[in-house]
Amino acid sequence: MIKVLFFARYAEELGLRELEWPLEGELRVAQLLEALQARGERWQAVLDNPNLIVSVNQEVVSAQAPLHSGDEVALFPPVTGG
């Protein structure tokens, strides 16, 4: 299992702050994002963002980063402001 955390607008729009995701075999961040988006239109609308920030175990990673059992994946909307 991996823990997926949602922050800021993502948590508000999805109505949850975290969920547990079963890890079966090899999985990369991009595949996790695709699977989450497949949960429905709301998930697709919220997470289909090329500027989405992903961290694994508190380190920002690319979409090709591998995931392992026990990992904590955090999803952040793009940061803006000045």
mmCIF file of the N, C-alpha and C atoms, coordinates in Angstrom:
data_MODEL
# 
_entry.id   MODEL 
# 
loop_
_atom_site.group_PDB 
_atom_site.id 
_atom_site.type_symbol 
_atom_site.label_atom_id 
_atom_site.label_alt_id 
_atom_site.label_comp_id 
_atom_site.label_asym_id 
_atom_site.label_entity_id 
_atom_site.label_seq_id 
_atom_site.pdbx_PDB_ins_code 
_atom_site.Cartn_x 
_atom_site.Cartn_y 
_atom_site.Cartn_z 
_atom_site.occupancy 
_atom_site.B_iso_or_equiv 
_atom_site.pdbx_formal_charge 
_atom_site.auth_seq_id 
_atom_site.auth_comp_id 
_atom_site.auth_asym_id 
_atom_site.auth_atom_id 
_atom_site.pdbx_PDB_model_num 
ATOM 1   N N  . MET A 1 1  ? 0.836   -1.185 0.000   1.00 0.00 ? 1  MET A N  1 
ATOM 2   C CA . MET A 1 1  ? 0.000   0.000  0.000   1.00 0.00 ? 1  MET A CA 1 
ATOM 3   C C  . MET A 1 1  ? 0.880   1.247  0.000   1.00 0.00 ? 1  MET A C  1 
ATOM 4   N N  . ILE A 1 2  ? 0.359   2.274  -0.634  1.00 0.00 ? 2  ILE A N  1 
ATOM 5   C CA . ILE A 1 2  ? 0.985   3.588  -0.547  1.00 0.00 ? 2  ILE A CA 1 
ATOM 6   C C  . ILE A 1 2  ? -0.077  4.562  -0.042  1.00 0.00 ? 2  ILE A C  1 
ATOM 7   N N  . LYS A 1 3  ? 0.372   5.607  0.613   1.00 0.00 ? 3  LYS A N  1 
ATOM 8   C CA . LYS A 1 3  ? -0.536  6.640  1.096   1.00 0.00 ? 3  LYS A CA 1 
ATOM 9   C C  . LYS A 1 3  ? -0.475  7.800  0.121   1.00 0.00 ? 3  LYS A C  1 
ATOM 10  N N  . VAL A 1 4  ? -1.641  8.256  -0.329  1.00 0.00 ? 4  VAL A N  1 
ATOM 11  C CA . VAL A 1 4  ? -1.724  9.392  -1.244  1.00 0.00 ? 4  VAL A CA 1 
ATOM 12  C C  . VAL A 1 4  ? -2.358  10.549 -0.480  1.00 0.00 ? 4  VAL A C  1 
ATOM 13  N N  . LEU A 1 5  ? -1.653  11.679 -0.443  1.00 0.00 ? 5  LEU A N  1 
ATOM 14  C CA . LEU A 1 5  ? -2.123  12.868 0.267   1.00 0.00 ? 5  LEU A CA 1 
ATOM 15  C C  . LEU A 1 5  ? -2.498  13.947 -0.738  1.00 0.00 ? 5  LEU A C  1 
ATOM 16  N N  . PHE A 1 6  ? -3.583  14.644 -0.467  1.00 0.00 ? 6  PHE A N  1 
ATOM 17  C CA . PHE A 1 6  ? -4.049  15.727 -1.333  1.00 0.00 ? 6  PHE A CA 1 
ATOM 18  C C  . PHE A 1 6  ? -4.001  17.030 -0.546  1.00 0.00 ? 6  PHE A C  1 
ATOM 19  N N  . PHE A 1 7  ? -3.483  18.086 -1.166  1.00 0.00 ? 7  PHE A N  1 
ATOM 20  C CA . PHE A 1 7  ? -3.327  19.358 -0.478  1.00 0.00 ? 7  PHE A CA 1 
ATOM 21  C C  . PHE A 1 7  ? -4.064  20.478 -1.196  1.00 0.00 ? 7  PHE A C  1 
ATOM 22  N N  . ALA A 1 8  ? -4.392  21.517 -0.422  1.00 0.00 ? 8  ALA A N  1 
ATOM 23  C CA . ALA A 1 8  ? -4.977  22.762 -0.916  1.00 0.00 ? 8  ALA A CA 1 
ATOM 24  C C  . ALA A 1 8  ? -6.235  22.486 -1.741  1.00 0.00 ? 8  ALA A C  1 
ATOM 25  N N  . ARG A 1 9  ? -6.298  23.061 -2.920  1.00 0.00 ? 9  ARG A N  1 
ATOM 26  C CA . ARG A 1 9  ? -7.475  22.955 -3.793  1.00 0.00 ? 9  ARG A CA 1 
ATOM 27  C C  . ARG A 1 9  ? -7.823  21.501 -4.102  1.00 0.00 ? 9  ARG A C  1 
ATOM 28  N N  . TYR A 1 10 ? -6.821  20.646 -4.242  1.00 0.00 ? 10 TYR A N  1 
ATOM 29  C CA . TYR A 1 10 ? -7.093  19.237 -4.556  1.00 0.00 ? 10 TYR A CA 1 
ATOM 30  C C  . TYR A 1 10 ? -7.898  18.576 -3.440  1.00 0.00 ? 10 TYR A C  1 
ATOM 31  N N  . ALA A 1 11 ? -7.507  18.810 -2.200  1.00 0.00 ? 11 ALA A N  1 
ATOM 32  C CA . ALA A 1 11 ? -8.236  18.235 -1.064  1.00 0.00 ? 11 ALA A CA 1 
ATOM 33  C C  . ALA A 1 11 ? -9.660  18.773 -1.016  1.00 0.00 ? 11 ALA A C  1 
ATOM 34  N N  . GLU A 1 12 ? -9.814  20.061 -1.244  1.00 0.00 ? 12 GLU A N  1 
ATOM 35  C CA . GLU A 1 12 ? -11.143 20.680 -1.206  1.00 0.00 ? 12 GLU A CA 1 
ATOM 36  C C  . GLU A 1 12 ? -12.045 20.125 -2.310  1.00 0.00 ? 12 GLU A C  1 
ATOM 37  N N  . GLU A 1 13 ? -11.546 20.064 -3.520  1.00 0.00 ? 13 GLU A N  1 
ATOM 38  C CA . GLU A 1 13 ? -12.377 19.650 -4.649  1.00 0.00 ? 13 GLU A CA 1 
ATOM 39  C C  . GLU A 1 13 ? -12.670 18.151 -4.664  1.00 0.00 ? 13 GLU A C  1 
ATOM 40  N N  . LEU A 1 14 ? -11.760 17.347 -4.123  1.00 0.00 ? 14 LEU A N  1 
ATOM 41  C CA . LEU A 1 14 ? -11.991 15.900 -4.088  1.00 0.00 ? 14 LEU A CA 1 
ATOM 42  C C  . LEU A 1 14 ? -12.720 15.464 -2.824  1.00 0.00 ? 14 LEU A C  1 
ATOM 43  N N  . GLY A 1 15 ? -12.744 16.348 -1.817  1.00 0.00 ? 15 GLY A N  1 
ATOM 44  C CA . GLY A 1 15 ? -13.445 16.032 -0.586  1.00 0.00 ? 15 GLY A CA 1 
ATOM 45  C C  . GLY A 1 15 ? -12.721 15.061 0.322   1.00 0.00 ? 15 GLY A C  1 
ATOM 46  N N  . LEU A 1 16 ? -11.412 14.927 0.160   1.00 0.00 ? 16 LEU A N  1 
ATOM 47  C CA . LEU A 1 16 ? -10.625 14.088 1.060   1.00 0.00 ? 16 LEU A CA 1 
ATOM 48  C C  . LEU A 1 16 ? -9.184  14.563 1.090   1.00 0.00 ? 16 LEU A C  1 
ATOM 49  N N  . ARG A 1 17 ? -8.524  14.241 2.172   1.00 0.00 ? 17 ARG A N  1 
ATOM 50  C CA . ARG A 1 17 ? -7.137  14.659 2.351   1.00 0.00 ? 17 ARG A CA 1 
ATOM 51  C C  . ARG A 1 17 ? -6.149  13.524 2.080   1.00 0.00 ? 17 ARG A C  1 
ATOM 52  N N  . GLU A 1 18 ? -6.601  12.297 2.226   1.00 0.00 ? 18 GLU A N  1 
ATOM 53  C CA . GLU A 1 18 ? -5.694  11.168 1.971   1.00 0.00 ? 18 GLU A CA 1 
ATOM 54  C C  . GLU A 1 18 ? -6.483  9.912  1.653   1.00 0.00 ? 18 GLU A C  1 
ATOM 55  N N  . LEU A 1 19 ? -5.781  8.978  1.016   1.00 0.00 ? 19 LEU A N  1 
ATOM 56  C CA . LEU A 1 19 ? -6.342  7.653  0.778   1.00 0.00 ? 19 LEU A CA 1 
ATOM 57  C C  . LEU A 1 19 ? -5.201  6.653  0.683   1.00 0.00 ? 19 LEU A C  1 
ATOM 58  N N  . GLU A 1 20 ? -5.537  5.401  0.915   1.00 0.00 ? 20 GLU A N  1 
ATOM 59  C CA . GLU A 1 20 ? -4.576  4.307  0.782   1.00 0.00 ? 20 GLU A CA 1 
ATOM 60  C C  . GLU A 1 20 ? -4.777  3.691  -0.596  1.00 0.00 ? 20 GLU A C  1 
ATOM 61  N N  . TRP A 1 21 ? -3.675  3.435  -1.300  1.00 0.00 ? 21 TRP A N  1 
ATOM 62  C CA . TRP A 1 21 ? -3.748  2.875  -2.648  1.00 0.00 ? 21 TRP A CA 1 
ATOM 63  C C  . TRP A 1 21 ? -3.012  1.541  -2.666  1.00 0.00 ? 21 TRP A C  1 
ATOM 64  N N  . PRO A 1 22 ? -3.671  0.474  -3.151  1.00 0.00 ? 22 PRO A N  1 
ATOM 65  C CA . PRO A 1 22 ? -2.991  -0.819 -3.214  1.00 0.00 ? 22 PRO A CA 1 
ATOM 66  C C  . PRO A 1 22 ? -1.862  -0.786 -4.246  1.00 0.00 ? 22 PRO A C  1 
ATOM 67  N N  . LEU A 1 23 ? -0.773  -1.356 -3.889  1.00 0.00 ? 23 LEU A N  1 
ATOM 68  C CA . LEU A 1 23 ? 0.378   -1.399 -4.791  1.00 0.00 ? 23 LEU A CA 1 
ATOM 69  C C  . LEU A 1 23 ? 0.556   -2.840 -5.247  1.00 0.00 ? 23 LEU A C  1 
ATOM 70  N N  . GLU A 1 24 ? 0.265   -3.067 -6.519  1.00 0.00 ? 24 GLU A N  1 
ATOM 71  C CA . GLU A 1 24 ? 0.395   -4.406 -7.088  1.00 0.00 ? 24 GLU A CA 1 
ATOM 72  C C  . GLU A 1 24 ? 1.430   -4.353 -8.194  1.00 0.00 ? 24 GLU A C  1 
ATOM 73  N N  . GLY A 1 25 ? 2.566   -4.936 -7.959  1.00 0.00 ? 25 GLY A N  1 
ATOM 74  C CA . GLY A 1 25 ? 3.625   -4.932 -8.961  1.00 0.00 ? 25 GLY A CA 1 
ATOM 75  C C  . GLY A 1 25 ? 4.305   -3.581 -9.059  1.00 0.00 ? 25 GLY A C  1 
ATOM 76  N N  . GLU A 1 26 ? 4.823   -3.312 -10.244 1.00 0.00 ? 26 GLU A N  1 
ATOM 77  C CA . GLU A 1 26 ? 5.570   -2.082 -10.492 1.00 0.00 ? 26 GLU A CA 1 
ATOM 78  C C  . GLU A 1 26 ? 4.601   -0.947 -10.813 1.00 0.00 ? 26 GLU A C  1 
ATOM 79  N N  . LEU A 1 27 ? 4.831   0.214  -10.223 1.00 0.00 ? 27 LEU A N  1 
ATOM 80  C CA . LEU A 1 27 ? 3.970   1.367  -10.465 1.00 0.00 ? 27 LEU A CA 1 
ATOM 81  C C  . LEU A 1 27 ? 4.815   2.632  -10.458 1.00 0.00 ? 27 LEU A C  1 
ATOM 82  N N  . ARG A 1 28 ? 4.558   3.508  -11.401 1.00 0.00 ? 28 ARG A N  1 
ATOM 83  C CA . ARG A 1 28 ? 5.233   4.805  -11.473 1.00 0.00 ? 28 ARG A CA 1 
ATOM 84  C C  . ARG A 1 28 ? 4.215   5.903  -11.170 1.00 0.00 ? 28 ARG A C  1 
ATOM 85  N N  . VAL A 1 29 ? 4.707   7.074  -10.849 1.00 0.00 ? 29 VAL A N  1 
ATOM 86  C CA . VAL A 1 29 ? 3.842   8.204  -10.516 1.00 0.00 ? 29 VAL A CA 1 
ATOM 87  C C  . VAL A 1 29 ? 2.818   8.448  -11.622 1.00 0.00 ? 29 VAL A C  1 
ATOM 88  N N  . ALA A 1 30 ? 3.246   8.453  -12.871 1.00 0.00 ? 30 ALA A N  1 
ATOM 89  C CA . ALA A 1 30 ? 2.327   8.708  -13.992 1.00 0.00 ? 30 ALA A CA 1 
ATOM 90  C C  . ALA A 1 30 ? 1.191   7.691  -14.018 1.00 0.00 ? 30 ALA A C  1 
ATOM 91  N N  . GLN A 1 31 ? 1.496   6.433  -13.737 1.00 0.00 ? 31 GLN A N  1 
ATOM 92  C CA . GLN A 1 31 ? 0.468   5.396  -13.735 1.00 0.00 ? 31 GLN A CA 1 
ATOM 93  C C  . GLN A 1 31 ? -0.509  5.594  -12.577 1.00 0.00 ? 31 GLN A C  1 
ATOM 94  N N  . LEU A 1 32 ? 0.006   6.013  -11.439 1.00 0.00 ? 32 LEU A N  1 
ATOM 95  C CA . LEU A 1 32 ? -0.870  6.306  -10.302 1.00 0.00 ? 32 LEU A CA 1 
ATOM 96  C C  . LEU A 1 32 ? -1.818  7.451  -10.652 1.00 0.00 ? 32 LEU A C  1 
ATOM 97  N N  . LEU A 1 33 ? -1.286  8.510  -11.255 1.00 0.00 ? 33 LEU A N  1 
ATOM 98  C CA . LEU A 1 33 ? -2.126  9.651  -11.633 1.00 0.00 ? 33 LEU A CA 1 
ATOM 99  C C  . LEU A 1 33 ? -3.205  9.233  -12.630 1.00 0.00 ? 33 LEU A C  1 
ATOM 100 N N  . GLU A 1 34 ? -2.850  8.393  -13.593 1.00 0.00 ? 34 GLU A N  1 
ATOM 101 C CA . GLU A 1 34 ? -3.837  7.896  -14.560 1.00 0.00 ? 34 GLU A CA 1 
ATOM 102 C C  . GLU A 1 34 ? -4.927  7.093  -13.857 1.00 0.00 ? 34 GLU A C  1 
ATOM 103 N N  . ALA A 1 35 ? -4.528  6.248  -12.921 1.00 0.00 ? 35 ALA A N  1 
ATOM 104 C CA . ALA A 1 35 ? -5.500  5.426  -12.195 1.00 0.00 ? 35 ALA A CA 1 
ATOM 105 C C  . ALA A 1 35 ? -6.420  6.295  -11.334 1.00 0.00 ? 35 ALA A C  1 
ATOM 106 N N  . LEU A 1 36 ? -5.871  7.315  -10.708 1.00 0.00 ? 36 LEU A N  1 
ATOM 107 C CA . LEU A 1 36 ? -6.700  8.223  -9.908  1.00 0.00 ? 36 LEU A CA 1 
ATOM 108 C C  . LEU A 1 36 ? -7.688  8.976  -10.796 1.00 0.00 ? 36 LEU A C  1 
ATOM 109 N N  . GLN A 1 37 ? -7.225  9.436  -11.949 1.00 0.00 ? 37 GLN A N  1 
ATOM 110 C CA . GLN A 1 37 ? -8.103  10.162 -12.869 1.00 0.00 ? 37 GLN A CA 1 
ATOM 111 C C  . GLN A 1 37 ? -9.223  9.264  -13.394 1.00 0.00 ? 37 GLN A C  1 
ATOM 112 N N  . ALA A 1 38 ? -8.967  7.976  -13.473 1.00 0.00 ? 38 ALA A N  1 
ATOM 113 C CA . ALA A 1 38 ? -9.970  7.027  -13.966 1.00 0.00 ? 38 ALA A CA 1 
ATOM 114 C C  . ALA A 1 38 ? -11.106 6.804  -12.962 1.00 0.00 ? 38 ALA A C  1 
ATOM 115 N N  . ARG A 1 39 ? -10.998 7.374  -11.769 1.00 0.00 ? 39 ARG A N  1 
ATOM 116 C CA . ARG A 1 39 ? -12.042 7.225  -10.753 1.00 0.00 ? 39 ARG A CA 1 
ATOM 117 C C  . ARG A 1 39 ? -13.302 8.022  -11.085 1.00 0.00 ? 39 ARG A C  1 
ATOM 118 N N  . GLY A 1 40 ? -13.227 8.903  -12.082 1.00 0.00 ? 40 GLY A N  1 
ATOM 119 C CA . GLY A 1 40 ? -14.425 9.646  -12.467 1.00 0.00 ? 40 GLY A CA 1 
ATOM 120 C C  . GLY A 1 40 ? -14.106 11.031 -12.992 1.00 0.00 ? 40 GLY A C  1 
ATOM 121 N N  . GLU A 1 41 ? -15.153 11.692 -13.466 1.00 0.00 ? 41 GLU A N  1 
ATOM 122 C CA . GLU A 1 41 ? -14.980 13.006 -14.089 1.00 0.00 ? 41 GLU A CA 1 
ATOM 123 C C  . GLU A 1 41 ? -14.372 14.037 -13.144 1.00 0.00 ? 41 GLU A C  1 
ATOM 124 N N  . ARG A 1 42 ? -14.829 14.050 -11.908 1.00 0.00 ? 42 ARG A N  1 
ATOM 125 C CA . ARG A 1 42 ? -14.289 15.019 -10.946 1.00 0.00 ? 42 ARG A CA 1 
ATOM 126 C C  . ARG A 1 42 ? -12.793 14.801 -10.747 1.00 0.00 ? 42 ARG A C  1 
ATOM 127 N N  . TRP A 1 43 ? -12.385 13.549 -10.591 1.00 0.00 ? 43 TRP A N  1 
ATOM 128 C CA . TRP A 1 43 ? -10.971 13.228 -10.416 1.00 0.00 ? 43 TRP A CA 1 
ATOM 129 C C  . TRP A 1 43 ? -10.170 13.657 -11.640 1.00 0.00 ? 43 TRP A C  1 
ATOM 130 N N  . GLN A 1 44 ? -10.718 13.393 -12.813 1.00 0.00 ? 44 GLN A N  1 
ATOM 131 C CA . GLN A 1 44 ? -10.061 13.772 -14.067 1.00 0.00 ? 44 GLN A CA 1 
ATOM 132 C C  . GLN A 1 44 ? -9.890  15.284 -14.129 1.00 0.00 ? 44 GLN A C  1 
ATOM 133 N N  . ALA A 1 45 ? -10.958 16.017 -13.830 1.00 0.00 ? 45 ALA A N  1 
ATOM 134 C CA . ALA A 1 45 ? -10.913 17.479 -13.915 1.00 0.00 ? 45 ALA A CA 1 
ATOM 135 C C  . ALA A 1 45 ? -9.907  18.075 -12.930 1.00 0.00 ? 45 ALA A C  1 
ATOM 136 N N  . VAL A 1 46 ? -9.840  17.517 -11.738 1.00 0.00 ? 46 VAL A N  1 
ATOM 137 C CA . VAL A 1 46 ? -8.952  18.060 -10.705 1.00 0.00 ? 46 VAL A CA 1 
ATOM 138 C C  . VAL A 1 46 ? -7.491  17.712 -10.979 1.00 0.00 ? 46 VAL A C  1 
ATOM 139 N N  . LEU A 1 47 ? -7.215  16.474 -11.359 1.00 0.00 ? 47 LEU A N  1 
ATOM 140 C CA . LEU A 1 47 ? -5.827  16.008 -11.440 1.00 0.00 ? 47 LEU A CA 1 
ATOM 141 C C  . LEU A 1 47 ? -5.206  16.077 -12.831 1.00 0.00 ? 47 LEU A C  1 
ATOM 142 N N  . ASP A 1 48 ? -5.979  16.411 -13.846 1.00 0.00 ? 48 ASP A N  1 
ATOM 143 C CA . ASP A 1 48 ? -5.422  16.512 -15.197 1.00 0.00 ? 48 ASP A CA 1 
ATOM 144 C C  . ASP A 1 48 ? -4.778  17.888 -15.363 1.00 0.00 ? 48 ASP A C  1 
ATOM 145 N N  . ASN A 1 49 ? -3.575  18.022 -14.821 1.00 0.00 ? 49 ASN A N  1 
ATOM 146 C CA . ASN A 1 49 ? -2.873  19.302 -14.815 1.00 0.00 ? 49 ASN A CA 1 
ATOM 147 C C  . ASN A 1 49 ? -1.383  19.037 -15.020 1.00 0.00 ? 49 ASN A C  1 
ATOM 148 N N  . PRO A 1 50 ? -0.806  19.490 -16.126 1.00 0.00 ? 50 PRO A N  1 
ATOM 149 C CA . PRO A 1 50 ? 0.613   19.225 -16.377 1.00 0.00 ? 50 PRO A CA 1 
ATOM 150 C C  . PRO A 1 50 ? 1.545   19.902 -15.369 1.00 0.00 ? 50 PRO A C  1 
ATOM 151 N N  . ASN A 1 51 ? 1.023   20.866 -14.605 1.00 0.00 ? 51 ASN A N  1 
ATOM 152 C CA . ASN A 1 51 ? 1.850   21.562 -13.613 1.00 0.00 ? 51 ASN A CA 1 
ATOM 153 C C  . ASN A 1 51 ? 1.661   21.032 -12.198 1.00 0.00 ? 51 ASN A C  1 
ATOM 154 N N  . LEU A 1 52 ? 0.915   19.946 -12.064 1.00 0.00 ? 52 LEU A N  1 
ATOM 155 C CA . LEU A 1 52 ? 0.712   19.313 -10.771 1.00 0.00 ? 52 LEU A CA 1 
ATOM 156 C C  . LEU A 1 52 ? 2.070   18.969 -10.156 1.00 0.00 ? 52 LEU A C  1 
ATOM 157 N N  . ILE A 1 53 ? 2.209   19.192 -8.867  1.00 0.00 ? 53 ILE A N  1 
ATOM 158 C CA . ILE A 1 53 ? 3.467   18.900 -8.172  1.00 0.00 ? 53 ILE A CA 1 
ATOM 159 C C  . ILE A 1 53 ? 3.283   17.612 -7.384  1.00 0.00 ? 53 ILE A C  1 
ATOM 160 N N  . VAL A 1 54 ? 4.217   16.682 -7.567  1.00 0.00 ? 54 VAL A N  1 
ATOM 161 C CA . VAL A 1 54 ? 4.164   15.396 -6.876  1.00 0.00 ? 54 VAL A CA 1 
ATOM 162 C C  . VAL A 1 54 ? 5.429   15.227 -6.055  1.00 0.00 ? 54 VAL A C  1 
ATOM 163 N N  . SER A 1 55 ? 5.245   14.845 -4.796  1.00 0.00 ? 55 SER A N  1 
ATOM 164 C CA . SER A 1 55 ? 6.409   14.480 -3.992  1.00 0.00 ? 55 SER A CA 1 
ATOM 165 C C  . SER A 1 55 ? 6.204   13.059 -3.478  1.00 0.00 ? 55 SER A C  1 
ATOM 166 N N  . VAL A 1 56 ? 7.302   12.346 -3.375  1.00 0.00 ? 56 VAL A N  1 
ATOM 167 C CA . VAL A 1 56 ? 7.292   11.004 -2.801  1.00 0.00 ? 56 VAL A CA 1 
ATOM 168 C C  . VAL A 1 56 ? 8.233   11.037 -1.611  1.00 0.00 ? 56 VAL A C  1 
ATOM 169 N N  . ASN A 1 57 ? 7.693   10.716 -0.454  1.00 0.00 ? 57 ASN A N  1 
ATOM 170 C CA . ASN A 1 57 ? 8.472   10.756 0.785   1.00 0.00 ? 57 ASN A CA 1 
ATOM 171 C C  . ASN A 1 57 ? 9.149   12.116 0.963   1.00 0.00 ? 57 ASN A C  1 
ATOM 172 N N  . GLN A 1 58 ? 8.394   13.174 0.671   1.00 0.00 ? 58 GLN A N  1 
ATOM 173 C CA . GLN A 1 58 ? 8.782   14.572 0.863   1.00 0.00 ? 58 GLN A CA 1 
ATOM 174 C C  . GLN A 1 58 ? 9.877   15.060 -0.078  1.00 0.00 ? 58 GLN A C  1 
ATOM 175 N N  . GLU A 1 59 ? 10.037  14.396 -1.219  1.00 0.00 ? 59 GLU A N  1 
ATOM 176 C CA . GLU A 1 59 ? 10.957  14.859 -2.262  1.00 0.00 ? 59 GLU A CA 1 
ATOM 177 C C  . GLU A 1 59 ? 10.185  15.002 -3.564  1.00 0.00 ? 59 GLU A C  1 
ATOM 178 N N  . VAL A 1 60 ? 10.284  16.174 -4.208  1.00 0.00 ? 60 VAL A N  1 
ATOM 179 C CA . VAL A 1 60 ? 9.603   16.387 -5.481  1.00 0.00 ? 60 VAL A CA 1 
ATOM 180 C C  . VAL A 1 60 ? 10.214  15.446 -6.519  1.00 0.00 ? 60 VAL A C  1 
ATOM 181 N N  . VAL A 1 61 ? 9.335   14.769 -7.277  1.00 0.00 ? 61 VAL A N  1 
ATOM 182 C CA . VAL A 1 61 ? 9.783   13.761 -8.243  1.00 0.00 ? 61 VAL A CA 1 
ATOM 183 C C  . VAL A 1 61 ? 9.124   13.988 -9.600  1.00 0.00 ? 61 VAL A C  1 
ATOM 184 N N  . SER A 1 62 ? 9.633   13.296 -10.609 1.00 0.00 ? 62 SER A N  1 
ATOM 185 C CA . SER A 1 62 ? 9.047   13.348 -11.953 1.00 0.00 ? 62 SER A CA 1 
ATOM 186 C C  . SER A 1 62 ? 7.952   12.290 -12.067 1.00 0.00 ? 62 SER A C  1 
ATOM 187 N N  . ALA A 1 63 ? 7.225   12.356 -13.158 1.00 0.00 ? 63 ALA A N  1 
ATOM 188 C CA . ALA A 1 63 ? 6.149   11.399 -13.416 1.00 0.00 ? 63 ALA A CA 1 
ATOM 189 C C  . ALA A 1 63 ? 6.677   9.980  -13.605 1.00 0.00 ? 63 ALA A C  1 
ATOM 190 N N  . GLN A 1 64 ? 7.949   9.841  -13.919 1.00 0.00 ? 64 GLN A N  1 
ATOM 191 C CA . GLN A 1 64 ? 8.525   8.515  -14.149 1.00 0.00 ? 64 GLN A CA 1 
ATOM 192 C C  . GLN A 1 64 ? 9.110   7.879  -12.888 1.00 0.00 ? 64 GLN A C  1 
ATOM 193 N N  . ALA A 1 65 ? 9.000   8.558  -11.762 1.00 0.00 ? 65 ALA A N  1 
ATOM 194 C CA . ALA A 1 65 ? 9.548   8.015  -10.512 1.00 0.00 ? 65 ALA A CA 1 
ATOM 195 C C  . ALA A 1 65 ? 8.801   6.738  -10.122 1.00 0.00 ? 65 ALA A C  1 
ATOM 196 N N  . PRO A 1 66 ? 9.533   5.709  -9.715  1.00 0.00 ? 66 PRO A N  1 
ATOM 197 C CA . PRO A 1 66 ? 8.887   4.470  -9.275  1.00 0.00 ? 66 PRO A CA 1 
ATOM 198 C C  . PRO A 1 66 ? 8.314   4.628  -7.868  1.00 0.00 ? 66 PRO A C  1 
ATOM 199 N N  . LEU A 1 67 ? 7.285   3.857  -7.584  1.00 0.00 ? 67 LEU A N  1 
ATOM 200 C CA . LEU A 1 67 ? 6.677   3.857  -6.255  1.00 0.00 ? 67 LEU A CA 1 
ATOM 201 C C  . LEU A 1 67 ? 6.894   2.501  -5.603  1.00 0.00 ? 67 LEU A C  1 
ATOM 202 N N  . HIS A 1 68 ? 7.030   2.528  -4.274  1.00 0.00 ? 68 HIS A N  1 
ATOM 203 C CA . HIS A 1 68 ? 7.276   1.306  -3.516  1.00 0.00 ? 68 HIS A CA 1 
ATOM 204 C C  . HIS A 1 68 ? 6.311   1.229  -2.341  1.00 0.00 ? 68 HIS A C  1 
ATOM 205 N N  . SER A 1 69 ? 6.082   0.033  -1.871  1.00 0.00 ? 69 SER A N  1 
ATOM 206 C CA . SER A 1 69 ? 5.209   -0.166 -0.726  1.00 0.00 ? 69 SER A CA 1 
ATOM 207 C C  . SER A 1 69 ? 5.674   0.703  0.443   1.00 0.00 ? 69 SER A C  1 
ATOM 208 N N  . GLY A 1 70 ? 4.728   1.379  1.080   1.00 0.00 ? 70 GLY A N  1 
ATOM 209 C CA . GLY A 1 70 ? 5.045   2.242  2.213   1.00 0.00 ? 70 GLY A CA 1 
ATOM 210 C C  . GLY A 1 70 ? 5.334   3.686  1.837   1.00 0.00 ? 70 GLY A C  1 
ATOM 211 N N  . ASP A 1 71 ? 5.426   3.987  0.533   1.00 0.00 ? 71 ASP A N  1 
ATOM 212 C CA . ASP A 1 71 ? 5.692   5.367  0.108   1.00 0.00 ? 71 ASP A CA 1 
ATOM 213 C C  . ASP A 1 71 ? 4.516   6.272  0.459   1.00 0.00 ? 71 ASP A C  1 
ATOM 214 N N  . GLU A 1 72 ? 4.847   7.544  0.665   1.00 0.00 ? 72 GLU A N  1 
ATOM 215 C CA . GLU A 1 72 ? 3.847   8.585  0.867   1.00 0.00 ? 72 GLU A CA 1 
ATOM 216 C C  . GLU A 1 72 ? 3.925   9.523  -0.328  1.00 0.00 ? 72 GLU A C  1 
ATOM 217 N N  . VAL A 1 73 ? 2.847   9.588  -1.096  1.00 0.00 ? 73 VAL A N  1 
ATOM 218 C CA . VAL A 1 73 ? 2.785   10.414 -2.299  1.00 0.00 ? 73 VAL A CA 1 
ATOM 219 C C  . VAL A 1 73 ? 1.906   11.621 -1.996  1.00 0.00 ? 73 VAL A C  1 
ATOM 220 N N  . ALA A 1 74 ? 2.447   12.816 -2.182  1.00 0.00 ? 74 ALA A N  1 
ATOM 221 C CA . ALA A 1 74 ? 1.688   14.042 -1.937  1.00 0.00 ? 74 ALA A CA 1 
ATOM 222 C C  . ALA A 1 74 ? 1.450   14.761 -3.258  1.00 0.00 ? 74 ALA A C  1 
ATOM 223 N N  . LEU A 1 75 ? 0.218   15.215 -3.463  1.00 0.00 ? 75 LEU A N  1 
ATOM 224 C CA . LEU A 1 75 ? -0.160  15.924 -4.686  1.00 0.00 ? 75 LEU A CA 1 
ATOM 225 C C  . LEU A 1 75 ? -0.525  17.362 -4.331  1.00 0.00 ? 75 LEU A C  1 
ATOM 226 N N  . PHE A 1 76 ? 0.158   18.300 -4.984  1.00 0.00 ? 76 PHE A N  1 
ATOM 227 C CA . PHE A 1 76 ? -0.030  19.727 -4.733  1.00 0.00 ? 76 PHE A CA 1 
ATOM 228 C C  . PHE A 1 76 ? -0.420  20.430 -6.026  1.00 0.00 ? 76 PHE A C  1 
ATOM 229 N N  . PRO A 1 77 ? -1.331  21.399 -5.960  1.00 0.00 ? 77 PRO A N  1 
ATOM 230 C CA . PRO A 1 77 ? -1.579  22.219 -7.145  1.00 0.00 ? 77 PRO A CA 1 
ATOM 231 C C  . PRO A 1 77 ? -0.383  23.130 -7.380  1.00 0.00 ? 77 PRO A C  1 
ATOM 232 N N  . PRO A 1 78 ? -0.243  23.663 -8.584  1.00 0.00 ? 78 PRO A N  1 
ATOM 233 C CA . PRO A 1 78 ? 0.863   24.580 -8.867  1.00 0.00 ? 78 PRO A CA 1 
ATOM 234 C C  . PRO A 1 78 ? 0.813   25.781 -7.921  1.00 0.00 ? 78 PRO A C  1 
ATOM 235 N N  . VAL A 1 79 ? 1.969   26.244 -7.531  1.00 0.00 ? 79 VAL A N  1 
ATOM 236 C CA . VAL A 1 79 ? 2.070   27.388 -6.628  1.00 0.00 ? 79 VAL A CA 1 
ATOM 237 C C  . VAL A 1 79 ? 2.163   28.651 -7.463  1.00 0.00 ? 79 VAL A C  1 
ATOM 238 N N  . THR A 1 80 ? 1.349   29.643 -7.118  1.00 0.00 ? 80 THR A N  1 
ATOM 239 C CA . THR A 1 80 ? 1.401   30.925 -7.819  1.00 0.00 ? 80 THR A CA 1 
ATOM 240 C C  . THR A 1 80 ? 1.440   32.046 -6.797  1.00 0.00 ? 80 THR A C  1 
ATOM 241 N N  . GLY A 1 81 ? 1.690   33.200 -7.262  1.00 0.00 ? 81 GLY A N  1 
ATOM 242 C CA . GLY A 1 81 ? 1.697   34.357 -6.372  1.00 0.00 ? 81 GLY A CA 1 
ATOM 243 C C  . GLY A 1 81 ? 3.000   35.110 -6.489  1.00 0.00 ? 81 GLY A C  1 
ATOM 244 N N  . GLY A 1 82 ? 3.125   36.124 -5.713  1.00 0.00 ? 82 GLY A N  1 
ATOM 245 C CA . GLY A 1 82 ? 4.330   36.930 -5.824  1.00 0.00 ? 82 GLY A CA 1 
ATOM 246 C C  . GLY A 1 82 ? 4.760   37.540 -4.539  1.00 0.00 ? 82 GLY A C  1 
# 
